Amino acid sequence: MSYFVVFVTEADNSKKEQYFADHMKYLDDLREQGAIIANGKFVDGSLGLIIFRGESQAEVELIVSRSPFAIHGVREFKVHEWAAKWGTVS
């Protein structure tokens, strides 16, 4: 199992409201399944970030391509494999 970071940038914000609820449901379902470890937007609004756990970059790219935001061109997603080092949480 590997980790992947997905940078999310704006493509066509005019469609955001139309597909926002479907996109968030898609991410919520992936988080519940354990594919997404965390997701959110940067406070300055510049972009979003999703941390995935997956078998391959191709698998994560396929999952991301099925997001309503990707399908309808609302956001662009750039997937990077991540050699994560995890600390302990107290």
C-alpha positions in Angstrom: 0.0 0.0 0.0 1.3 3.5 -0.9 0.3 7.0 -0.2 -0.6 9.7 -2.7 -1.1 13.4 -2.5 -3.6 15.0 -4.8 -3.4 18.8 -5.4 -6.8 20.2 -6.5 -7.0 23.4 -8.4 -9.8 25.5 -9.9 -10.8 24.8 -13.6 -14.4 26.1 -14.0 -15.7 27.6 -10.8 -19.0 28.5 -12.5 -20.1 24.8 -12.0 -19.0 24.5 -8.4 -22.4 24.9 -6.7 -24.1 22.6 -9.1 -21.8 19.6 -8.4 -20.5 20.4 -4.9 -22.8 18.1 -2.9 -22.1 15.2 -5.2 -18.4 15.7 -5.1 -18.3 15.9 -1.3 -20.5 12.7 -1.0 -18.0 11.0 -3.3 -15.1 12.0 -1.1 -17.0 11.1 2.1 -17.7 7.6 0.7 -14.0 7.2 -0.2 -13.0 8.3 3.3 -15.4 5.8 4.9 -13.9 3.1 2.7 -10.4 4.0 3.9 -9.1 5.2 0.5 -8.9 8.8 1.6 -7.0 9.6 4.8 -7.7 13.3 4.8 -9.0 16.0 2.5 -9.6 19.7 2.7 -8.9 23.2 1.2 -6.2 25.6 2.1 -7.4 28.4 4.3 -6.2 31.0 1.8 -8.4 29.4 -0.9 -5.5 28.7 -3.3 -6.2 25.0 -3.7 -7.3 21.8 -2.0 -5.4 18.6 -1.0 -6.4 15.0 -0.7 -4.3 12.3 0.8 -5.0 8.8 -0.6 -3.9 5.3 0.4 -3.8 3.1 -2.7 -2.1 0.3 -4.7 -0.8 2.5 -7.5 -0.8 5.9 -9.0 -3.0 4.6 -11.9 -5.6 3.4 -9.3 -5.7 6.8 -7.6 -5.9 8.7 -10.9 -8.9 6.5 -11.9 -10.6 7.1 -8.6 -10.0 10.9 -8.9 -11.2 10.9 -12.5 -14.6 9.6 -11.3 -15.2 12.6 -9.0 -18.1 14.7 -10.1 -15.8 17.7 -10.1 -13.4 15.9 -12.5 -16.2 14.6 -14.7 -17.7 18.1 -15.1 -14.4 20.0 -15.3 -14.9 22.0 -12.1 -11.5 21.1 -10.7 -8.2 19.7 -12.0 -6.4 17.0 -10.0 -2.7 16.3 -9.9 -1.7 13.0 -8.3 1.8 12.5 -6.8 3.0 9.4 -5.0 4.2 10.4 -1.6 7.0 8.7 0.5 5.3 9.6 3.7 7.0 9.4 7.1 4.4 9.4 9.9 4.9 10.6 13.4 3.0 9.4 16.5 -0.1 11.3 17.6 -0.6 11.8 21.3 
